[in-house]
Amino acid sequence: MSKYTKEFKLAVIQDYESFKLGYTALSKKYDVQRSLLRKWIYGYQCHGSDYFEKRRQIYSAEFKFSILQHIKDNHMSPIRAAAFFGIPAFTSVMQWQRLYNSGGEAALEAKPRGRPKMTKPKPKVDKNPKVMTPEELLEEVLNLRAERDYLKKLQALIQEKQLAAKTKPH
């Protein structure tokens, strides 16, 4: 939830537009940062009260690049560009600039979020030993020995547990 309501933001803008107060006086009166006031005012001037509607949008790499080109061509600040294009957080534009400067246009592509998908293990196909290479035969022998040793150890632990249960006094 936003810290400031739409009505509060519109009231601040009304004070600004009535020329009663400037940025500094408004920020003191309403206890709001000057940069936030500028963002609200630029957004309101470009889009009206619709600028304050809640929205979540995913932007394409082409759109991000076009915004960065617009900033460069028109010597705009990220705050003004975000307001002009209706982007709620000007920090997004700043992040796009950093990504573009470090990795070019490819860095603006959206990356998948969350955990990577689990890949299914390939099913083991039992080959005929006559067609296996010596390396494959050796690998299979080692795997079979490890499996045999594991099963022996498991059986010994089970027997030890059963023996301990029998000899335990009641």
ZADOFI-386998 format. One line per field, with one value per residue: residue number from 1; residue in three letters; z, x, y of N, C-alpha, C, O in turn. Coordinates in pm, 1 decimal, decimal comma, padded with zeros to 6 digits, always signed. Example, Ala and Ser with C-alpha at 12.3 -4.5 7.8 and 13.67 -1.06 7.14 Angstrom:
<vobas>
i [1  2]
aa [ALA  SER]
nw [+00780,0  +00708,0]
nu [+01319,0  +01285,0]
nv [-00569,0  -00225,0]
caw [+00780,0  +00714,0]
cau [+01230,0  +01367,0]
cav [-00450,0  -00106,0]
cw [+00780,0  +00787,0]
cu [+01320,0  +01290,0]
cv [-00330,0  +00003,0]
ow [+00846,5  +00803,9]
ou [+01423,6  +01340,9]
ov [-00331,9  +00113,8]
</vobas>
This chain:
<vobas>
i [1  2  3  4  5  6  7  8  9  10  11  12  13  14  15  16  17  18  19  20  21  22  23  24  25  26  27  28  29  30  31  32  33  34  35  36  37  38  39  40  41  42  43  44  45  46  47  48  49  50  51  52  53  54  55  56  57  58  59  60  61  62  63  64  65  66  67  68  69  70  71  72  73  74  75  76  77  78  79  80  81  82  83  84  85  86  87  88  89  90  91  92  93  94  95  96  97  98  99  100  101  102  103  104  105  106  107  108  109  110  111  112  113  114  115  116  117  118  119  120  121  122  123  124  125  126  127  128  129  130  131  132  133  134  135  136  137  138  139  140  141  142  143  144  145  146  147  148  149  150  151  152  153  154  155  156  157  158  159  160  161  162  163  164  165  166  167  168  169  170]
aa [MET  SER  LYS  TYR  THR  LYS  GLU  PHE  LYS  LEU  ALA  VAL  ILE  GLN  ASP  TYR  GLU  SER  PHE  LYS  LEU  GLY  TYR  THR  ALA  LEU  SER  LYS  LYS  TYR  ASP  VAL  GLN  ARG  SER  LEU  LEU  ARG  LYS  TRP  ILE  TYR  GLY  TYR  GLN  CYS  HIS  GLY  SER  ASP  TYR  PHE  GLU  LYS  ARG  ARG  GLN  ILE  TYR  SER  ALA  GLU  PHE  LYS  PHE  SER  ILE  LEU  GLN  HIS  ILE  LYS  ASP  ASN  HIS  MET  SER  PRO  ILE  ARG  ALA  ALA  ALA  PHE  PHE  GLY  ILE  PRO  ALA  PHE  THR  SER  VAL  MET  GLN  TRP  GLN  ARG  LEU  TYR  ASN  SER  GLY  GLY  GLU  ALA  ALA  LEU  GLU  ALA  LYS  PRO  ARG  GLY  ARG  PRO  LYS  MET  THR  LYS  PRO  LYS  PRO  LYS  VAL  ASP  LYS  ASN  PRO  LYS  VAL  MET  THR  PRO  GLU  GLU  LEU  LEU  GLU  GLU  VAL  LEU  ASN  LEU  ARG  ALA  GLU  ARG  ASP  TYR  LEU  LYS  LYS  LEU  GLN  ALA  LEU  ILE  GLN  GLU  LYS  GLN  LEU  ALA  ALA  LYS  THR  LYS  PRO  HIS]
nw [+00000,0  -00072,3  +00072,0  +00059,2  -00016,2  -00309,9  -00302,7  -00124,8  -00271,0  -00488,1  -00355,1  -00273,8  -00522,0  -00608,4  -00433,6  -00528,5  -00794,6  -00756,6  -00710,1  -00458,2  -00307,8  -00336,4  -00433,8  -00210,1  +00009,1  -00003,7  +00047,2  +00310,9  +00432,6  +00388,0  +00466,7  +00285,8  +00056,7  -00164,7  -00418,3  -00456,5  -00468,0  -00705,3  -00886,6  -00865,3  -00956,0  -01219,4  -01333,5  -01305,0  -01466,6  -01715,9  -01746,1  -01603,9  -01346,6  -01370,9  -01354,8  -01095,7  -01050,6  -00949,0  -01095,0  -01262,7  -01465,9  -01725,8  -01902,2  -02234,8  -02386,7  -02606,7  -02560,0  -02327,0  -02430,7  -02614,8  -02443,1  -02315,7  -02536,1  -02591,7  -02362,2  -02397,5  -02644,3  -02589,1  -02365,8  -02101,2  -01757,1  -01549,5  -01379,5  -01501,8  -01744,5  -01658,1  -01558,5  -01793,8  -01957,6  -01799,8  -01605,6  -01296,8  -01106,1  -01100,1  -01048,1  -01180,4  -01442,2  -01403,4  -01330,0  -01568,5  -01725,7  -01603,1  -01652,4  -01932,7  -01984,6  -01882,7  -02014,4  -02268,0  -02519,6  -02498,7  -02228,4  -02132,3  -02164,3  -02022,8  -01749,3  -01655,0  -01358,1  -01024,8  -00920,7  -01115,5  -01366,7  -01299,0  -01443,4  -01600,1  -01516,9  -01744,9  -01867,4  -01769,9  -01990,4  -02023,7  -02158,1  -02377,7  -02257,4  -02444,5  -02639,1  -02511,9  -02430,0  -02298,0  -02095,1  -02023,4  -01925,8  -01703,8  -01549,2  -01495,3  -01344,6  -01119,3  -01021,5  -00959,7  -00760,8  -00563,2  -00506,6  -00408,9  -00175,7  -00029,4  +00017,6  +00173,2  +00402,5  +00491,0  +00550,9  +00760,4  +00954,5  +01006,0  +01113,5  +01342,9  +01482,5  +01532,1  +01692,9  +01912,3  +02007,2  +02092,2  +02300,4  +02485,6  +02812,2  +02961,2]
nu [+00084,3  +00045,4  +00219,1  +00110,5  -00209,1  -00418,9  -00583,0  -00447,8  -00213,6  -00324,6  -00423,2  -00187,5  -00083,4  -00279,3  -00231,1  +00020,5  -00034,6  -00196,0  -00022,1  +00044,0  +00241,7  +00583,0  +00816,4  +00988,9  +00852,6  +00615,7  +00712,9  +00792,1  +00550,5  +00381,5  +00543,1  +00696,2  +00929,5  +01120,2  +01193,7  +01005,0  +00772,8  +00822,7  +00816,3  +00545,3  +00418,9  +00521,1  +00426,2  +00149,9  +00111,5  +00166,8  -00008,0  -00242,7  -00491,1  -00500,4  -00248,1  -00194,9  -00318,4  -00316,4  -00093,8  +00061,2  +00314,5  +00482,3  +00766,6  +00886,3  +01205,2  +01254,1  +01089,6  +01206,7  +01456,9  +01380,8  +01292,0  +01532,1  +01671,1  +01511,5  +01555,0  +01825,6  +01825,3  +01663,1  +01773,2  +01679,9  +01585,4  +01584,9  +01363,0  +01180,0  +01146,2  +01031,8  +00789,1  +00684,3  +00647,3  +00479,8  +00570,6  +00572,3  +00788,6  +01073,7  +01316,4  +01329,4  +01386,1  +01639,3  +01773,2  +01751,9  +01916,9  +02167,1  +02192,8  +02195,8  +02426,1  +02619,5  +02582,8  +02474,4  +02212,7  +02112,9  +02115,7  +01885,6  +01682,7  +01423,4  +01478,8  +01429,2  +01244,3  +01264,0  +01307,3  +01518,9  +01397,4  +01358,4  +01557,8  +01484,0  +01633,1  +01826,9  +01696,0  +01841,8  +01985,3  +02024,9  +02302,5  +02426,3  +02693,3  +02882,7  +02892,1  +02983,9  +03222,7  +03561,9  +03590,5  +03324,9  +03250,8  +03422,6  +03325,0  +03065,7  +03122,4  +03243,3  +03026,3  +02844,8  +02987,7  +02995,0  +02722,8  +02673,3  +02839,9  +02712,2  +02460,4  +02540,3  +02640,8  +02407,0  +02251,1  +02404,4  +02376,8  +02102,1  +02083,4  +02241,2  +02086,4  +01857,1  +01967,5  +02049,8  +01802,3  +01699,1  +01871,4  +01839,7  +01746,5  +01424,0]
nv [-00117,3  +00224,2  +00498,7  +00750,4  +00879,5  +00898,4  +01121,6  +01287,7  +01342,4  +01479,1  +01704,4  +01827,0  +01894,1  +02070,7  +02285,7  +02356,2  +02432,3  +02651,8  +02848,4  +02927,2  +02811,8  +02696,8  +02431,7  +02385,3  +02503,0  +02357,8  +02099,5  +02124,8  +02196,1  +01971,4  +01766,9  +01608,7  +01470,9  +01680,7  +01581,0  +01383,3  +01535,4  +01678,2  +01466,4  +01382,5  +01615,1  +01649,1  +01412,7  +01446,7  +01673,1  +01566,6  +01343,9  +01380,0  +01314,0  +01040,4  +00944,7  +00870,5  +00633,0  +00291,8  +00066,0  -00203,2  -00297,8  -00468,5  -00398,2  -00394,5  -00471,6  -00313,3  -00092,0  +00009,7  +00078,5  +00273,0  +00474,1  +00540,5  +00639,9  +00861,8  +01013,4  +01071,2  +01211,2  +01433,3  +01545,9  +01481,9  +01436,7  +01138,7  +01145,8  +01323,3  +01186,2  +00943,5  +01040,9  +01152,2  +00927,3  +00780,8  +00602,7  +00452,7  +00450,8  +00638,0  +00535,9  +00298,1  +00372,2  +00477,5  +00245,2  +00102,4  +00260,9  +00214,1  -00063,5  -00063,4  +00086,4  -00084,9  -00331,7  -00299,6  -00308,6  -00566,2  -00621,3  -00511,2  -00688,1  -00887,7  -01099,7  -01439,7  -01500,0  -01632,4  -01974,6  -02188,7  -02413,1  -02759,0  -03003,2  -03305,9  -03613,1  -03804,5  -04107,8  -04415,8  -04634,9  -04969,5  -05099,4  -05346,2  -05537,9  -05615,3  -05421,3  -05199,7  -04944,2  -04967,4  -04770,3  -04716,2  -04966,9  -04988,2  -04772,3  -04865,9  -05096,6  -04979,8  -04831,1  -05037,3  -05170,2  -04972,3  -04953,6  -05213,2  -05210,5  -05010,9  -05127,6  -05348,1  -05217,8  -05092,7  -05318,5  -05423,7  -05222,0  -05239,3  -05496,7  -05461,7  -05278,5  -05431,1  -05633,0  -05481,3  -05403,7  -05647,7  -05726,6  -05530,1  -05443,2  -05480,9]
caw [+00000,0  -00084,9  +00192,9  +00035,9  -00093,3  -00432,8  -00264,7  -00066,2  -00380,7  -00564,9  -00272,5  -00281,3  -00656,0  -00610,8  -00368,6  -00618,0  -00912,3  -00719,6  -00693,1  -00320,0  -00252,2  -00424,6  -00393,0  -00075,4  +00106,0  -00005,1  +00112,6  +00455,2  +00478,0  +00385,2  +00512,4  +00172,0  -00009,7  -00284,0  -00539,8  -00469,8  -00514,3  -00847,9  -00961,1  -00869,5  -01038,0  -01360,5  -01375,2  -01315,7  -01582,4  -01839,1  -01757,4  -01524,7  -01222,9  -01400,6  -01321,7  -00960,5  -01042,2  -00929,3  -01214,7  -01268,2  -01607,0  -01766,4  -02018,3  -02327,2  -02403,0  -02707,6  -02494,1  -02238,1  -02514,2  -02672,4  -02336,6  -02298,2  -02651,8  -02572,8  -02258,5  -02455,9  -02749,7  -02535,8  -02244,7  -01994,4  -01635,0  -01531,9  -01315,0  -01605,3  -01842,0  -01595,9  -01555,4  -01931,5  -02010,0  -01707,1  -01529,6  -01157,4  -01030,2  -01184,5  -01022,6  -01285,8  -01556,3  -01366,0  -01336,4  -01710,6  -01772,6  -01554,6  -01726,3  -02071,3  -01984,9  -01852,1  -02101,4  -02397,4  -02537,4  -02455,0  -02082,8  -02100,6  -02175,6  -01895,1  -01713,4  -01582,1  -01213,2  -00947,6  -00931,6  -01249,0  -01381,7  -01277,8  -01563,1  -01568,8  -01550,9  -01859,6  -01823,7  -01799,1  -02081,7  -02003,7  -02283,6  -02380,7  -02225,8  -02561,3  -02721,7  -02428,3  -02436,0  -02170,5  -01994,1  -01976,8  -01844,8  -01576,7  -01473,9  -01446,4  -01238,0  -01000,0  -00969,6  -00900,4  -00635,8  -00465,6  -00469,0  -00325,5  -00046,1  +00039,5  +00064,7  +00282,3  +00519,5  +00535,2  +00612,8  +00887,7  +01048,1  +01043,1  +01204,6  +01468,3  +01550,7  +01579,8  +01802,5  +02026,8  +02058,3  +02160,9  +02423,3  +02574,0  +02919,9  +02966,7]
cau [+00000,0  +00121,2  +00222,2  +00026,6  -00329,0  -00437,5  -00643,0  -00341,8  -00126,6  -00397,0  -00430,1  -00055,8  -00072,3  -00368,1  -00156,9  +00128,9  -00089,2  -00256,5  +00093,0  +00059,9  +00365,0  +00679,1  +00857,7  +01046,0  +00746,7  +00524,8  +00775,8  +00787,4  +00410,8  +00323,7  +00645,1  +00720,8  +01055,1  +01106,2  +01201,2  +00875,7  +00678,7  +00849,3  +00767,5  +00399,7  +00376,4  +00550,8  +00332,5  +00016,4  +00110,3  +00168,8  -00113,9  -00361,3  -00509,2  -00481,3  -00110,0  -00189,3  -00386,5  -00224,9  -00075,6  +00184,8  +00333,9  +00611,7  +00809,2  +00972,6  +01339,8  +01244,9  +01031,1  +01310,5  +01559,8  +01325,2  +01292,2  +01670,6  +01702,7  +01438,3  +01628,2  +01950,5  +01796,8  +01598,5  +01844,3  +01580,8  +01623,7  +01504,3  +01235,0  +01089,9  +01116,1  +00936,3  +00659,3  +00638,8  +00604,0  +00384,9  +00633,8  +00552,5  +00912,0  +01182,2  +01433,1  +01332,7  +01456,8  +01780,5  +01826,4  +01766,9  +02037,0  +02283,8  +02200,1  +02234,0  +02566,2  +02709,5  +02568,3  +02413,2  +02068,0  +02078,1  +02098,7  +01750,9  +01588,4  +01375,2  +01536,6  +01330,2  +01252,6  +01235,4  +01400,1  +01523,9  +01321,5  +01435,3  +01569,6  +01464,1  +01752,0  +01810,0  +01677,8  +01957,0  +01957,5  +02123,5  +02364,9  +02487,3  +02835,6  +02966,8  +02903,4  +03030,9  +03365,6  +03626,6  +03561,2  +03187,1  +03252,0  +03485,5  +03231,0  +02956,5  +03175,9  +03258,8  +02891,9  +02788,5  +03059,6  +02947,7  +02586,7  +02686,9  +02893,3  +02607,6  +02358,7  +02600,5  +02646,0  +02269,1  +02209,4  +02475,6  +02314,1  +01970,4  +02107,3  +02291,4  +01971,9  +01771,7  +02038,5  +02044,1  +01665,2  +01678,9  +01951,1  +01803,4  +01660,0  +01292,9]
cav [+00000,0  +00348,2  +00581,2  +00867,5  +00849,8  +00976,2  +01248,7  +01368,7  +01386,6  +01580,5  +01825,2  +01890,4  +01951,1  +02187,1  +02393,9  +02398,6  +02499,3  +02779,7  +02937,3  +02970,2  +02757,2  +02632,6  +02297,1  +02382,4  +02530,8  +02242,6  +01984,4  +02149,4  +02196,1  +01837,4  +01672,6  +01520,4  +01506,6  +01765,4  +01498,6  +01315,7  +01638,0  +01702,2  +01349,8  +01390,8  +01729,4  +01616,6  +01308,1  +01505,2  +01761,7  +01485,2  +01242,7  +01412,0  +01236,6  +00898,0  +00910,9  +00817,7  +00504,0  +00179,2  -00015,2  -00281,8  -00325,5  -00522,3  -00321,5  -00467,4  -00416,0  -00207,5  +00024,4  +00064,3  +00140,9  +00396,7  +00574,8  +00584,7  +00723,9  +00987,8  +01087,8  +01119,5  +01308,4  +01553,3  +01586,8  +01474,3  +01365,5  +01017,2  +01179,6  +01378,0  +01080,0  +00851,8  +01108,0  +01168,9  +00798,0  +00718,5  +00495,4  +00492,9  +00471,7  +00687,0  +00451,5  +00196,3  +00432,3  +00484,5  +00108,8  +00068,9  +00331,1  +00140,3  -00188,9  -00034,0  +00129,3  -00196,2  -00447,4  -00269,1  -00329,5  -00702,2  -00621,1  -00462,6  -00799,7  -00940,0  -01228,7  -01519,0  -01486,9  -01752,3  -02086,6  -02247,8  -02536,6  -02881,1  -03086,5  -03447,2  -03691,1  -03892,9  -04246,0  -04501,3  -04745,1  -05074,9  -05141,8  -05478,4  -05521,8  -05642,2  -05300,7  -05089,4  -04913,5  -05002,6  -04668,4  -04738,2  -05088,6  -04955,2  -04688,3  -04949,7  -05181,8  -04896,6  -04799,7  -05159,3  -05195,0  -04873,7  -04993,1  -05333,5  -05170,8  -04935,4  -05223,1  -05425,4  -05131,8  -05075,3  -05444,0  -05435,2  -05129,4  -05294,0  -05609,5  -05405,4  -05217,1  -05540,1  -05698,0  -05391,4  -05405,9  -05775,7  -05732,9  -05419,3  -05492,5  -05416,5]
cw [+00000,0  +00044,2  +00181,3  -00051,4  -00217,5  -00398,4  -00205,7  -00175,8  -00462,6  -00486,3  -00277,6  -00416,6  -00669,4  -00546,7  -00459,9  -00734,4  -00879,0  -00692,4  -00552,5  -00267,9  -00360,9  -00370,0  -00247,6  +00029,8  +00112,9  +00069,5  +00264,4  +00508,1  +00489,1  +00431,4  +00407,1  +00106,5  -00136,9  -00410,8  -00564,0  -00518,6  -00664,2  -00933,3  -00975,0  -00965,0  -01185,7  -01412,9  -01395,5  -01438,9  -01713,3  -01855,4  -01679,4  -01401,8  -01245,5  -01364,8  -01185,1  -00942,9  -01026,3  -01059,1  -01204,6  -01412,3  -01629,3  -01897,4  -02104,2  -02337,5  -02504,4  -02646,1  -02403,8  -02319,5  -02573,9  -02567,1  -02316,9  -02414,8  -02638,4  -02469,4  -02318,2  -02558,0  -02694,8  -02406,0  -02125,9  -01872,3  -01625,1  -01467,3  -01418,2  -01706,8  -01784,9  -01591,9  -01695,6  -01988,1  -01915,7  -01631,4  -01382,8  -01081,5  -01123,3  -01161,8  -01123,4  -01406,0  -01526,4  -01372,7  -01482,2  -01768,2  -01729,2  -01631,6  -01868,8  -02079,1  -01960,4  -01954,5  -02235,8  -02400,1  -02489,7  -02304,8  -02041,6  -02110,1  -02035,9  -01871,3  -01636,7  -01431,7  -01148,0  -00968,3  -01073,6  -01250,5  -01361,2  -01409,1  -01521,5  -01605,0  -01668,3  -01810,6  -01864,3  -01887,7  -02058,8  -02140,3  -02269,1  -02353,5  -02345,5  -02646,9  -02641,8  -02444,3  -02302,7  -02060,0  -01936,1  -01888,8  -01706,9  -01489,2  -01415,6  -01334,1  -01108,5  -00938,1  -00901,3  -00768,1  -00527,1  -00417,0  -00376,4  -00185,6  +00036,1  +00097,6  +00178,6  +00411,1  +00577,0  +00607,6  +00749,5  +00991,8  +01096,1  +01142,3  +01340,5  +01549,5  +01608,7  +01699,0  +01929,2  +02088,7  +02135,8  +02295,1  +02522,8  +02685,1  +02925,0  +03100,4]
cu [+00089,1  +00112,6  +00127,4  -00092,5  -00334,1  -00492,4  -00537,6  -00251,4  -00194,4  -00408,5  -00297,2  -00040,2  -00161,3  -00299,1  -00048,0  +00073,7  -00154,4  -00149,2  +00105,2  +00197,6  +00453,5  +00716,7  +00904,6  +00938,5  +00647,4  +00585,0  +00775,6  +00644,3  +00354,5  +00420,3  +00668,1  +00851,2  +01029,1  +01106,7  +01069,6  +00769,0  +00696,6  +00795,3  +00615,1  +00353,6  +00402,5  +00451,2  +00192,6  +00005,8  +00104,5  +00044,0  -00241,2  -00370,7  -00494,6  -00340,0  -00101,0  -00265,1  -00282,5  -00216,4  +00057,4  +00199,0  +00472,7  +00647,6  +00903,3  +01107,8  +01337,2  +01190,7  +01134,5  +01416,6  +01508,3  +01320,3  +01433,4  +01714,9  +01636,1  +01508,6  +01753,4  +01924,4  +01742,9  +01661,5  +01749,0  +01639,9  +01539,1  +01368,9  +01135,2  +01050,8  +01015,0  +00797,1  +00600,8  +00582,7  +00510,8  +00441,8  +00630,2  +00681,5  +01023,7  +01309,4  +01442,3  +01410,6  +01605,7  +01846,5  +01845,8  +01891,2  +02163,2  +02301,6  +02249,5  +02381,4  +02661,8  +02700,8  +02504,0  +02265,3  +02024,1  +02053,0  +01959,5  +01645,4  +01548,8  +01435,3  +01431,9  +01353,0  +01223,1  +01340,6  +01403,7  +01447,2  +01413,6  +01440,4  +01555,4  +01590,5  +01723,4  +01792,5  +01800,1  +01911,7  +02066,9  +02174,2  +02414,3  +02636,7  +02928,1  +02987,9  +02956,1  +03181,5  +03429,2  +03599,4  +03421,2  +03179,0  +03311,2  +03392,4  +03118,3  +03003,6  +03189,1  +03123,9  +02829,6  +02857,4  +03012,5  +02807,3  +02590,6  +02736,6  +02789,9  +02503,4  +02413,0  +02600,8  +02506,1  +02220,9  +02276,6  +02414,2  +02178,2  +01987,8  +02155,8  +02178,3  +01880,4  +01836,3  +02033,6  +01905,2  +01638,7  +01751,6  +01918,2  +01711,8  +01529,6  +01268,8]
cv [+00123,9  +00428,8  +00700,3  +00828,9  +00939,1  +01115,0  +01343,1  +01425,6  +01496,7  +01711,7  +01900,3  +01959,5  +02074,1  +02307,5  +02447,0  +02481,1  +02632,9  +02886,2  +02992,9  +02929,1  +02697,1  +02495,1  +02292,1  +02403,6  +02415,3  +02124,0  +02002,5  +02139,4  +02055,3  +01728,9  +01562,2  +01566,0  +01587,0  +01681,7  +01425,7  +01413,2  +01664,2  +01587,5  +01354,4  +01500,4  +01703,0  +01512,8  +01360,9  +01594,5  +01682,6  +01399,1  +01274,4  +01322,6  +01086,2  +00851,7  +00842,6  +00686,9  +00393,1  +00099,9  -00088,1  -00324,5  -00381,4  -00454,4  -00404,1  -00398,1  -00301,3  -00078,7  +00091,1  +00138,8  +00271,6  +00508,5  +00629,7  +00672,8  +00860,5  +01075,4  +01150,5  +01231,0  +01440,6  +01604,0  +01593,1  +01405,6  +01238,4  +01045,5  +01230,0  +01269,8  +00981,9  +00913,6  +01118,9  +01039,3  +00723,2  +00600,3  +00535,7  +00524,8  +00517,5  +00606,1  +00337,7  +00248,2  +00440,8  +00346,9  +00066,6  +00136,4  +00256,9  +00009,9  -00165,9  +00005,4  +00013,3  -00309,4  -00422,3  -00303,5  -00467,5  -00708,9  -00575,1  -00572,5  -00848,1  -01077,6  -01308,4  -01509,1  -01621,0  -01859,2  -02139,1  -02379,3  -02656,7  -02959,6  -03231,5  -03523,6  -03784,1  -04036,0  -04330,5  -04615,5  -04848,4  -05120,2  -05284,9  -05461,4  -05544,1  -05517,0  -05180,9  -05069,9  -04952,9  -04899,1  -04686,0  -04861,9  -05061,0  -04870,9  -04771,6  -05040,6  -05101,8  -04860,7  -04920,7  -05192,1  -05098,3  -04909,5  -05115,0  -05296,3  -05094,8  -05031,3  -05309,2  -05344,7  -05111,6  -05200,4  -05461,7  -05342,8  -05179,9  -05408,1  -05560,3  -05345,8  -05324,7  -05611,0  -05612,1  -05390,7  -05534,9  -05779,7  -05622,9  -05471,3  -05412,6  -05356,0]
ow [+00064,2  +00114,9  +00280,9  -00148,5  -00227,8  -00458,9  -00233,3  -00173,1  -00501,6  -00545,9  -00284,8  -00423,9  -00734,6  -00598,8  -00468,2  -00768,5  -00966,5  -00656,3  -00531,1  -00193,0  -00464,5  -00273,1  -00171,6  +00128,9  +00220,7  +00145,8  +00338,2  +00614,2  +00587,1  +00435,0  +00435,3  +00101,3  -00207,2  -00502,0  -00678,5  -00600,9  -00739,5  -01039,0  -01083,8  -01044,3  -01269,4  -01523,8  -01491,4  -01508,2  -01810,4  -01967,1  -01689,5  -01358,5  -01149,2  -01346,7  -01161,4  -00831,4  -01083,5  -01123,6  -01144,6  -01472,2  -01559,9  -01991,8  -02052,7  -02301,5  -02489,2  -02676,1  -02403,8  -02282,1  -02582,9  -02600,0  -02303,2  -02394,8  -02669,9  -02487,0  -02293,4  -02557,8  -02747,8  -02343,2  -02058,5  -01883,4  -01686,1  -01496,7  -01422,0  -01749,7  -01854,7  -01619,1  -01714,7  -02058,7  -01948,0  -01596,6  -01347,4  -01000,3  -01214,3  -01245,4  -01149,2  -01464,3  -01613,4  -01415,8  -01515,4  -01849,3  -01808,7  -01671,8  -01919,0  -02169,7  -02012,2  -01979,6  -02311,1  -02296,5  -02445,1  -02258,9  -01927,6  -02068,6  -01943,5  -01961,8  -01561,0  -01384,6  -01209,2  -01025,4  -01144,4  -01148,5  -01400,8  -01475,8  -01419,1  -01711,4  -01686,8  -01722,3  -01974,8  -01860,9  -02072,5  -02224,0  -02159,1  -02418,7  -02345,8  -02718,4  -02697,3  -02468,5  -02203,8  -01943,4  -01815,4  -01788,1  -01605,4  -01369,0  -01300,7  -01236,7  -01001,4  -00815,8  -00795,7  -00673,8  -00412,4  -00298,3  -00276,4  -00086,6  +00157,6  +00213,1  +00271,9  +00517,1  +00698,8  +00712,8  +00843,8  +01107,6  +01213,3  +01242,4  +01443,3  +01671,6  +01721,0  +01795,4  +02039,4  +02210,4  +02234,2  +02393,0  +02635,7  +02656,8  +02896,7  +03123,3]
ou [+00194,1  +00011,9  +00071,1  -00078,0  -00264,1  -00452,2  -00538,1  -00217,0  -00130,8  -00403,9  -00295,2  +00010,7  -00123,1  -00307,3  -00026,3  +00128,0  -00166,3  -00181,0  +00170,4  +00261,4  +00404,4  +00657,6  +00863,8  +00933,3  +00600,6  +00516,1  +00760,5  +00620,0  +00287,7  +00383,9  +00660,4  +00880,0  +00930,5  +01028,4  +01027,5  +00684,7  +00599,6  +00736,2  +00562,0  +00261,6  +00316,6  +00399,3  +00124,6  -00095,9  +00043,6  -00005,1  -00338,8  -00271,9  -00478,1  -00316,2  -00008,7  -00274,8  -00173,8  -00317,2  +00153,0  +00107,0  +00567,9  +00568,6  +00989,7  +01122,5  +01410,2  +01239,4  +01148,5  +01460,2  +01582,3  +01342,2  +01452,2  +01788,2  +01696,7  +01520,0  +01783,9  +01993,2  +01773,7  +01608,3  +01738,4  +01733,2  +01432,5  +01270,8  +01020,5  +00935,6  +00922,3  +00698,1  +00481,1  +00481,9  +00466,7  +00368,6  +00680,0  +00683,1  +01063,6  +01399,7  +01551,2  +01491,6  +01688,7  +01961,1  +01945,4  +01962,6  +02255,4  +02413,0  +02334,4  +02452,9  +02773,5  +02800,7  +02481,2  +02202,1  +01910,6  +01976,6  +01918,9  +01531,3  +01630,2  +01441,8  +01353,9  +01466,7  +01164,8  +01447,1  +01303,1  +01434,3  +01530,2  +01338,7  +01609,1  +01648,4  +01612,4  +01865,7  +01853,2  +01812,1  +02185,7  +02099,8  +02439,6  +02701,6  +03041,2  +03087,5  +02971,5  +03256,6  +03357,9  +03586,5  +03400,8  +03108,1  +03257,0  +03381,7  +03078,9  +02930,7  +03151,2  +03109,6  +02767,9  +02792,2  +02992,6  +02777,5  +02518,9  +02681,9  +02781,4  +02463,2  +02339,1  +02565,3  +02488,6  +02157,6  +02213,4  +02400,8  +02143,7  +01916,6  +02114,2  +02174,3  +01831,7  +01767,8  +02015,5  +01892,0  +01564,7  +01697,7  +01967,4  +01611,0  +01526,9  +01163,1]
ov [+00127,1  +00426,4  +00745,7  +00754,6  +01039,8  +01214,4  +01463,0  +01543,7  +01594,6  +01819,3  +02023,1  +02071,3  +02171,3  +02418,7  +02567,8  +02586,2  +02718,7  +02999,5  +03095,2  +03003,2  +02652,2  +02447,4  +02204,1  +02330,8  +02378,8  +02056,3  +01905,2  +02081,9  +02022,4  +01611,4  +01442,6  +01685,6  +01565,1  +01707,9  +01408,5  +01377,5  +01671,4  +01609,7  +01332,7  +01480,9  +01730,9  +01525,5  +01324,6  +01593,0  +01727,6  +01382,9  +01200,0  +01263,3  +01011,4  +00732,3  +00764,7  +00635,6  +00400,3  +00071,0  -00038,9  -00380,0  -00345,7  -00453,4  -00475,1  -00281,3  -00203,3  +00030,3  +00213,4  +00247,7  +00369,5  +00625,0  +00750,6  +00769,6  +00962,9  +01196,7  +01267,1  +01333,0  +01547,4  +01695,5  +01695,6  +01326,0  +01230,9  +00977,1  +01185,5  +01263,2  +00940,9  +00845,7  +01097,4  +01040,8  +00612,9  +00507,6  +00642,6  +00617,3  +00444,8  +00606,9  +00286,4  +00176,1  +00414,6  +00333,9  +00002,3  +00077,4  +00238,7  -00023,7  -00239,6  -00037,5  +00013,3  -00376,8  -00517,0  -00324,5  -00484,4  -00793,8  -00597,4  -00552,5  -00849,3  -01160,8  -01250,7  -01509,9  -01710,5  -01835,9  -02134,8  -02447,0  -02655,6  -02978,7  -03273,6  -03501,7  -03834,0  -04080,8  -04318,8  -04682,7  -04819,3  -05171,3  -05334,0  -05379,6  -05495,4  -05506,2  -05072,1  -05164,3  -04970,1  -04936,2  -04672,6  -04861,9  -05104,8  -04895,0  -04751,6  -05059,7  -05149,2  -04860,1  -04907,1  -05236,8  -05138,3  -04896,5  -05119,1  -05344,8  -05112,7  -05017,5  -05340,4  -05396,3  -05113,3  -05191,2  -05509,2  -05382,4  -05164,9  -05416,1  -05613,6  -05360,8  -05311,3  -05645,2  -05663,8  -05378,3  -05533,6  -05831,2  -05625,9  -05536,0  -05292,9  -05297,2]
</vobas>
